[in-house]
Amino acid sequence: MIVTPTPLPGVLVVEPKMFGDGRGYFLETWQEARYREAGIPAEFVQDNVSFSRRGVLRGLHFQHPGDQAKLVTVLEGEVFDVAVDVRVGSPHFGKSTSVVLTGASKRQLFIPRGFAHGFCVTSDTALFMYKCSDPYSPSTEMGVAHGDPDLAIAWPIADPAVSEKDSRYPRLRDIDPARLPRYVT
């Protein structure tokens, strides 16, 4: 397994070893001790899978309290995946990083607690899987507008299909800082 840091400390790209032959392939997508050694200390309690069509944009989501660390991967298709630091007091507050995840490569992205997360489907369809460190909590779910000009995310789809709920999220600067997670050194 190869782990590569991104420009945002704590956000990591993981390339698991894949073993394949004419019959197909095998890969290990999570093994607690091995991932912990690689700098991913999360204990996951919930797995989710979403299926989306080209141009669908999901996010930018986060929870607070009940902040979730996530380990995401694409099983089929391709997505442009984004993490945004929303921790008040962080030297990287409001900064984002992105990576293309594909079903062919099986690369993963680890997103620590205190980050908003979103993705946009760039293939015909995508099957997206994510492990979460805390259960989904509708009462503490929040989000940031995917088109927030302060974030300047270069989404690859000009007019994405966004859910009604996601389309109502505010700019990061318009969220009361008391409702955001805190940066802890």
C-alpha positions as CSV (number, residue, x, y, z in Angstrom):
1,M,0.0,0.0,0.0
2,I,1.3,3.5,-0.9
3,V,0.1,6.5,1.1
4,T,0.6,10.0,-0.3
5,P,-0.1,13.2,1.6
6,T,-2.1,16.0,-0.1
7,P,-1.5,19.7,0.4
8,L,-4.0,19.5,3.4
9,P,-2.3,17.8,6.4
10,G,-4.2,14.7,7.4
11,V,-5.9,14.2,4.0
12,L,-4.2,11.2,2.4
13,V,-4.4,9.4,-0.9
14,V,-4.1,5.6,-0.4
15,E,-3.2,3.2,-3.2
16,P,-4.0,-0.3,-2.0
17,K,-2.2,-3.3,-3.5
18,M,-4.3,-5.0,-6.1
19,F,-3.7,-8.6,-7.2
20,G,-5.1,-9.5,-10.5
21,D,-5.0,-12.1,-13.3
22,G,-7.2,-13.3,-16.1
23,R,-10.0,-14.2,-13.7
24,G,-10.2,-10.7,-12.1
25,Y,-8.6,-9.0,-9.1
26,F,-8.5,-9.0,-5.3
27,L,-7.7,-6.1,-3.0
28,E,-7.9,-5.3,0.7
29,T,-9.8,-2.0,1.2
30,W,-9.4,-1.8,4.9
31,Q,-7.3,-3.5,7.5
32,E,-7.2,-1.6,10.8
33,A,-3.6,-2.3,11.9
34,R,-2.1,-1.7,8.5
35,Y,-4.0,1.5,7.9
36,R,-3.2,2.7,11.4
37,E,0.5,2.2,10.7
38,A,0.0,4.2,7.5
39,G,-1.3,7.2,9.5
40,I,-5.0,6.5,9.3
41,P,-6.2,6.2,13.0
42,A,-9.9,6.2,12.4
43,E,-12.2,3.5,13.8
44,F,-15.0,3.1,11.3
45,V,-18.6,2.3,12.4
46,Q,-20.6,2.7,9.2
47,D,-20.2,1.9,5.5
48,N,-22.2,3.6,2.7
49,V,-22.5,3.1,-1.0
50,S,-24.0,5.6,-3.5
51,F,-24.7,5.2,-7.2
52,S,-24.8,8.3,-9.4
53,R,-24.9,9.3,-13.0
54,R,-22.5,11.6,-15.0
55,G,-22.7,15.2,-13.8
56,V,-24.1,14.4,-10.3
57,L,-22.4,16.4,-7.6
58,R,-22.9,15.3,-4.0
59,G,-21.7,17.7,-1.2
60,L,-20.0,19.5,0.3
61,H,-21.2,17.6,3.4
62,F,-20.0,17.4,7.0
63,Q,-21.4,16.8,10.5
64,H,-20.9,18.8,13.7
65,P,-21.0,17.5,16.3
66,G,-20.4,13.9,15.4
67,D,-17.7,14.8,13.0
68,Q,-17.0,12.0,10.6
69,A,-13.6,10.9,9.3
70,K,-14.2,9.1,5.9
71,L,-12.3,6.6,3.8
72,V,-13.7,6.9,0.3
73,T,-13.2,4.8,-2.9
74,V,-14.8,4.3,-6.3
75,L,-15.7,0.7,-7.1
76,E,-16.9,1.5,-10.7
77,G,-16.6,4.6,-12.7
78,E,-14.8,7.9,-12.0
79,V,-15.3,10.8,-9.7
80,F,-13.6,14.1,-8.9
81,D,-13.4,14.0,-5.1
82,V,-12.9,17.1,-2.8
83,A,-12.1,17.7,0.8
84,V,-12.4,21.2,2.4
85,D,-10.9,22.1,5.8
86,V,-13.8,23.7,7.8
87,R,-12.1,23.7,11.2
88,V,-12.2,27.1,12.9
89,G,-8.6,28.1,13.8
90,S,-7.0,25.8,11.2
91,P,-4.1,27.4,9.2
92,H,-5.8,25.7,6.2
93,F,-9.4,26.8,7.0
94,G,-11.3,27.1,3.7
95,K,-8.6,25.4,1.7
96,S,-9.5,22.4,-0.5
97,T,-7.7,19.5,-2.1
98,S,-9.0,17.3,-4.9
99,V,-8.2,13.9,-6.4
100,V,-9.6,11.8,-9.2
101,L,-10.7,8.4,-8.0
102,T,-11.5,5.6,-10.4
103,G,-12.8,2.1,-10.2
104,A,-9.8,1.0,-12.3
105,S,-7.2,2.3,-9.8
106,K,-9.1,1.7,-6.6
107,R,-7.3,4.6,-5.0
108,Q,-8.8,5.8,-1.8
109,L,-9.0,9.2,-0.1
110,F,-8.9,9.5,3.7
111,I,-10.6,12.6,5.0
112,P,-10.2,13.4,8.7
113,R,-12.8,14.8,11.0
114,G,-13.4,18.5,10.5
115,F,-13.5,18.5,6.7
116,A,-16.4,18.9,4.3
117,H,-16.5,16.3,1.5
118,G,-18.0,16.2,-1.9
119,F,-17.6,14.5,-5.3
120,C,-18.7,14.9,-8.9
121,V,-19.2,12.0,-11.3
122,T,-17.2,12.3,-14.5
123,S,-18.0,8.9,-16.0
124,D,-21.3,7.6,-17.3
125,T,-22.1,6.2,-13.8
126,A,-20.1,5.7,-10.6
127,L,-20.5,3.3,-7.6
128,F,-18.9,5.1,-4.7
129,M,-18.2,3.6,-1.3
130,Y,-17.3,5.3,2.0
131,K,-16.4,4.2,5.5
132,C,-17.4,6.6,8.3
133,S,-16.0,7.0,11.8
134,D,-19.4,8.1,13.2
135,P,-22.9,7.2,12.3
136,Y,-24.9,9.5,10.0
137,S,-26.8,12.1,12.0
138,P,-29.5,14.1,10.1
139,S,-29.8,16.5,13.1
140,T,-26.1,17.6,12.9
141,E,-25.6,17.3,9.1
142,M,-24.4,20.5,7.5
143,G,-22.9,21.6,4.2
144,V,-21.1,24.3,2.3
145,A,-22.2,25.5,-1.2
146,H,-20.2,23.6,-3.8
147,G,-19.9,26.7,-5.8
148,D,-18.7,28.9,-3.0
149,P,-16.4,31.4,-4.8
150,D,-14.1,31.7,-1.8
151,L,-13.3,28.0,-2.1
152,A,-12.5,28.3,-5.8
153,I,-13.0,24.6,-6.5
154,A,-12.4,23.8,-10.2
155,W,-15.3,21.3,-10.5
156,P,-15.0,19.4,-13.9
157,I,-18.7,19.7,-14.7
158,A,-20.0,23.2,-15.5
159,D,-23.7,22.6,-14.6
160,P,-23.8,19.7,-12.2
161,A,-27.0,17.9,-11.0
162,V,-27.3,18.8,-7.3
163,S,-29.9,17.8,-4.8
164,E,-32.4,20.4,-3.6
165,K,-30.8,20.1,-0.1
166,D,-27.3,20.5,-1.3
167,S,-28.3,23.5,-3.5
168,R,-29.4,25.4,-0.3
169,Y,-26.1,25.2,1.5
170,P,-24.5,28.5,2.4
171,R,-21.0,29.8,1.6
172,L,-18.5,28.8,4.3
173,R,-18.1,32.5,5.4
174,D,-21.9,32.6,6.1
175,I,-21.8,29.7,8.6
176,D,-21.7,30.8,12.2
177,P,-18.2,29.8,13.4
178,A,-19.8,28.5,16.6
179,R,-21.5,25.8,14.5
180,L,-18.2,24.6,12.9
181,P,-15.6,22.1,14.2
182,R,-12.5,23.5,16.0
183,Y,-8.9,23.0,15.0
184,V,-7.0,21.1,17.7
185,T,-3.2,21.1,17.6
